[in-house]
Amino acid sequence: MNRGITFAVAAGAALLMAGCGGGGNPSAPSLSTVASVNAASTAPSAAPSGGFKNFVVFGDSLSDDGAYTVAALSVYGTSVSFTGLPYAAGGQFTVNGAATGNWTQVLAQSLGLGLTPNLIGYSSGTATTYLTAGGLSATETFCPFNTAPAGSPQDCTDFAQGGSMVANPDGIGHSTGALTLPVTQQLQNYLTQFGSFNGSQLISVLAGNNDIFSALSAVQTAVGQGVAQATAVAQAQASVGVAADELAAVVHSIVSNGGRYVVVYTLPDSSLTPFGQSLTGGTTCNNQNPQTACYLLSNLVQVFNQRLLNDLQGQPVKMIDGFALLNQEIASPASFGFTNVTTPWCNLAAVNNTSLLCNVNTPATAYGASASNLGTWLFADGVHPTPAGYQVIANATLAELRSFGWVS
């Protein structure tokens, strides 16, 4: 994003349009909230008999347990021994090699379940290489590291991939090798392999971040091409609204194919991340100022969240408020054990500007990061949490599952 561009955004009008859903109602619509969706939900109010047997994950880098480990192997493979997943040198979008990793793995362990990526691959030029339990292969291989005991449901059910958008296959990083299978394709891959969902599965859906980043970038491009700023912003708001509708359609399909315990997350406010705060060219950006790019970023997140909530009102799913959670962490870091919620822990210059290649041996020492304070920093890179940050998401999710009556 061009950090010199400023924006004036009518956030209230945008949220109103999101609430209308294109219906043309002359009166103000009733906007759904996380609380209203959960209150009206027809999802089960008790845990499945015998507890959850499987955890199925759809989404992007925030839920990716190692879909791009091949990329990390290509960088570190000759110097760091690979003994299986997770790969201590890289592969997850966090600080790899710490005691814990992505929130999905932490939550799975809390539920007594295993969880591994469904597909692990990366492209170089015209060829894609896939990681299998037996080594690298040119053949697409699903469930390469299923670790479930014989007779148990397969645990290779993390379909999330870094850079993935909701329905657009050309996700963030796709042009440089990332698979970025969209969530719509992730769902299709699940159905192709497993047929349907069942009542002993916990299913999570967290996506849309990359649709928002793409829309934000599109505003800059459009304005640079002479499109009126107001028009470019309206187009971006409309595109994220469509992405929210597409994600809601994915959720509906999960339910119609047998999913009973489905949790859907509102997106965190990316304007509060180091990336969002850098959009004015420095290290801080006022997301309450309509003239700033971080204000637009925050607005796009809110448009997406509102549209998604409206779409899921009255549906048999439960919402978890990722937006509120990050706001709380930034406003009151000490209550979560954080001393730094502004600076990436990783030395981004040494890891190709991505936490995918960051590990415990690559701290940003110039900014005070070290192995000893890893547990008190929120961000690994510009947008992804450290393991401590992911632990907060796992803890919050587990608490919500208890409040739903889904776990004891």
C-alpha positions, 0 to 999 in steps of 0.5 A: 500500500502506498503509505503516502495516500490518504483516504476519506471513508464513510464507515457508517454508510458502508456498514449500513450498506453491508447490513442491507445486503443489497436489498434496498430496504428504505429503513435502517436494517437491524445489524447482527452482532456476535451475541445475536447470532449466538443467541439465535443459533440452532446449533447443539447446546451440548457436547457430542456423545464421547466428545470431539473425535476430529478437528476440521480447519478451514482458512488462511495463514492464521490457521495454517499448520504447515502447508508450506513447510516445503518452502522452509525446507528449501531454505533450511533443509541442508542445515536443520534436520527435518524429522517430521512436522512441525518443522522447527526451522519454519513452516508455520506463520509464527515463531517456529521451534517454540514449545507451541505453535499455531492456535489450532494445534494448541486447541486440538491438543487441549481436546485430546486430538491430533491435527496435521496439514491436509496438503503440503506443497510449494511451487517453483516456476512451473513445477509444484513439489509436495511433501510426503512422509516418504520425502518430496514428490511431484505428485499431489499427496493428501494426508501426508502426515496423518498421525491418528492411531489406527481405527481413529478418524484421520487427523490430516484435516487442517485445510488452511493455507497461508495467503488463501482468499475465500473464493479467489485462487490467486491469493497472496503469494500465489505468483511466487509459489504459494498454493493459496487454495481458496476456502471454497476449494478447501471445502471441496477437497474435504468433501472429495476425500471424506464425503461428508461431515459428522456430529463428532467433529469440531469445525472452524472457519476463519478467513477473509483477511487476504480478501481485505488486504487485496481490496486495500491494495486495489484502492491504491491501484485504482486511484493511481489509474485515475479512478476517483477515490470515493469510487475506489473505496466503494468498490473495495467495500463491495468486494469484501462484502461479496467475500463475506457472502461467499464465506457464509455460503461455505459455512452453509455448505458445511452445515448442509453436508452434516456439520453440527459443531461449527465455529466461525470467527469475526476477523481481527482488526488488521489496522492494529497490527504492525502492518496496519500501523505502518500504513502512514509510513511510520510505526503508528497510524490513527485508525480513527482518522478518516484520512488515513489508510489504516482507517480504511483497513479497519473499515474494510474489516468491519464491513466484512464482519458485519456482512458475515454476521448478518448472513449467519444470523439464525443459522446453526453455527456459533461465532467467536469474536476475533475482532474484540479479542485483538482489540482487548489485547492491544488495549490491555496487553498486561492482562494477557501477559504481553509487554510488546504489542507493537513490534514484530519479534522476528528479524524480518530482514533475515527471514524474507519478511515473513514469519513462515521462515522465522524461528527461535534463532531469528529474533529481531535483536535490534528491537530488543527481541530475544528467546527470553522474551518471546512469550511476552510479544504479541506479533511475530511479523507484521500481521501474524502472532507469536506462539504466545499470541496464538495461545490467547486465541486457543484459550479464548476459543476453548472458553467459548466452547465451554460457554456453548456447552460443547466441552466440559 
